[in-house]
């Protein structure tokens, strides 16, 4: 998993590349901790290049969302691949987390 981090005035963008599995979720969670410590409160996550997510990855997203809520922040996920979207639907994470179709919608939602 590769994470490209871009900081904008109102949000931080994570562009994920690869699978969000056990090892990647640990890296993801460390990156989230880093942006929260820098007082960034809105996190947008681009899933365009994520082909697979497992329970560890979903757990990492849920933890990140809860941590950001504690700082009055928001986590927004967008551009899910069809197979990843199916996992989100089956697990209910499409309703538990903010999941949108496009980056423009994600930016508008914060």
Helices and strands as residue ranges (DSSP letters): E 2-7, E 12-20, H 22-37, E 42-53, H 55-70, E 74-78, H 82-91, H 93-96, E 98-100, H 103-109
